[in-house]
Amino acid sequence: MSAGSVLMVEPNPGILIVARNVLARAGYGVLAVSNARQGVKLVAQRRASVVLMDAKQASAEVLEALAEQEQDALHIILTVQKGRDAMNRDVTHHADRLGLNVAEVLEKPFAPERLLHAVELALSRALGGTREIGLDTLVNVDAVPFDDEVQEGSKTDVFPFAHLLQGGTGLPEDDDDPFDVETNFNIVLDGRSARRAALIRASLEREGLGAEPRLLAACVRACEAAVDMEPDPPVTTPTEGTRLVVAGYVRHLAIDQILQLPTAVDGVARCRLELDRAAIDVFYDGPHVVFARQDNLPEGFMLGRLLVAHGLVREGDVEAVLDPRRGLSGWLGQRLIREGLVSADNVREVLRRQTEELVYEVVRWRDGRFSVFSGEPLPAEAVRARLRIPVQHLLLEGMRRLDEWKRIEDQVGDMAAVLHPLAANQDVVRGLSPEDRLVLSHVDGRRTVAELVRSVARPSFDVFRALHSLADRKLVTVGG
């Protein structure tokens, strides 16, 4: 068996991605599959020491297939949903009867520390001693896409720089010529790299791990190359007790999978997505989105603009309660409610719309960075709003809108397109909806679609849909 390797059998992509990142960052080789049939095949090939398996996947047939392998060193960690005690007992009893080693049962969603403790314990029992990180643990890890068949020789990145090591970056060509970190690092690399080598080695030693000199040298040199290619995702200053769970780039992971990651975090979680100077924070409580806020997006996503767009307040009323000379306290919704300008139910309804629109906006992002945090308290306005929007509902509608968005772009262009007004019968114009008339009034042959979104002060999708309607009626055209 591959020392330090963990096989994950998990159908939920959100839980799988979070757990895989946690284990990989701790130095484990990780094999990730979405169904037990693939998992049994990997166990038969003796590719892992520990199997982390969803209990729903651990059918009698699967357990019997694992028992037939007759591998005493194999240890199983079962993962179960909270409240599924009966399933837990049935699976554990059947596994015991077959002589399988069930090391532990984890309830989902589990904290990263709990997962690491369970895996470390299971590996200690399976391997009977301490583990040392070697080149095979870092690099030579076979993996399976979630829904594909096992393919020999397929690779995956385990550490952030593993893909560089796979290509040989930093490794000496002659294996008989050992690379002496203490002597050669100061010659080949600068002092900063030598200090990083010392820090990595000290960190490994604190965890009771070791790495041969040539591997340590390869790790540091690959880290240097990775830093040169791409900066680390920025992390916003968290409040006390907040912990970063996982971070990465949107182009490396489908946006729907990113938006499911926080559902695997126990308790409240925040997913921050950043693109250029814009940022969107989405707050979660288990499988529900409970609030979203934005920074540096067009005004159309702001609560005041949405209240005006829904006809619930006048623009002058919003400006009046925000006037600092009046000395009103609290966020905008509270001020409007206290002044008797809008009801609490109306504000809650529009807060829900604002949260949904922000999630739908980020669904169309093709680039940017994401960070998932746990242990952060909800903003006060989120607590008052008491929203609970199922993540799956948002993703389904978001994907539907994304399809519609792509069809609209084929007709009116992307954010950089410039639309021109066409001469039209005034009866046709009078028959337009208020939203369409508003957008048409801003089309001047000079503004790009992005500038129209800002000047109209409506959510991006609403402006695109209005432009599509206007183009269908031959009231606007792309490029003059």
BELRAVEN-V627959 format. One record per backbone hydrogen bond with DSSP energy under -1.0 kcal/mol. NH is the residue of the N-H (numbers start at 0). CO is the residue of the C=O. If there is no record, write none. Layout:
[[NH	CO] [NH	CO]]
//
This chain:
[[4	1] [5	28] [6	49] [7	30] [8	51] [9	32] [15	11] [16	12] [17	13] [18	14] [19	15] [20	16] [21	17] [22	18] [23	19] [24	20] [25	21] [26	23] [27	22] [28	3] [30	5] [32	7] [33	145] [38	34] [39	35] [40	36] [41	37] [42	38] [43	39] [45	42] [46	41] [48	4] [49	4] [50	74] [51	6] [52	76] [53	8] [54	78] [56	53] [58	56] [62	58] [63	59] [64	60] [65	61] [66	62] [67	63] [68	65] [69	66] [73	70] [74	48] [75	100] [76	50] [77	103] [78	52] [79	105] [81	107] [83	80] [87	83] [88	84] [89	85] [90	86] [91	87] [92	88] [93	89] [94	90] [95	91] [96	92] [97	93] [98	95] [99	94] [101	99] [102	75] [105	77] [107	79] [114	110] [115	111] [116	112] [117	113] [118	114] [119	115] [120	116] [121	117] [122	118] [123	119] [124	120] [125	121] [126	122] [127	123] [137	133] [138	134] [140	138] [147	144] [153	150] [161	158] [164	160] [165	161] [167	164] [168	163] [170	167] [176	173] [183	179] [184	180] [187	183] [188	184] [193	189] [194	190] [195	191] [196	192] [197	193] [198	194] [199	195] [200	196] [201	197] [202	198] [203	199] [204	200] [205	201] [206	202] [207	204] [208	203] [215	211] [216	212] [217	213] [218	214] [219	215] [220	216] [221	217] [222	218] [223	219] [224	220] [225	221] [226	222] [227	223] [228	224] [229	225] [241	238] [242	373] [244	371] [245	371] [247	369] [249	367] [251	248] [252	249] [257	253] [258	254] [262	259] [263	260] [264	261] [268	283] [269	372] [270	281] [271	370] [272	279] [273	368] [274	277] [277	274] [278	294] [279	272] [280	292] [281	270] [282	290] [283	268] [284	287] [285	266] [287	284] [288	388] [289	282] [290	282] [292	280] [294	278] [300	297] [301	298] [305	301] [306	302] [307	303] [308	304] [309	305] [310	307] [311	306] [317	313] [318	314] [319	315] [320	316] [321	317] [325	322] [326	323] [334	330] [335	331] [336	332] [337	333] [338	334] [339	336] [340	335] [346	342] [347	343] [348	344] [349	345] [350	346] [351	347] [352	348] [353	349] [354	350] [355	351] [356	352] [357	353] [358	354] [359	355] [360	356] [361	357] [362	358] [364	361] [368	273] [369	247] [370	271] [371	245] [372	269] [373	242] [374	267] [382	378] [383	379] [384	380] [385	381] [388	288] [390	286] [393	389] [394	390] [395	391] [396	392] [397	393] [398	394] [399	395] [400	396] [401	397] [402	398] [403	399] [404	400] [405	401] [406	402] [407	403] [408	404] [409	405] [410	407] [411	407] [412	408] [416	413] [419	476] [421	474] [428	424] [429	425] [430	426] [431	428] [436	432] [437	433] [438	434] [439	435] [440	436] [441	438] [444	418] [448	416] [449	414] [451	447] [452	448] [453	449] [454	450] [455	451] [456	452] [462	458] [463	459] [464	460] [465	461] [466	462] [467	463] [468	464] [469	465] [470	466] [471	467] [472	468] [473	470] [474	469] [476	419] [478	417]]
//
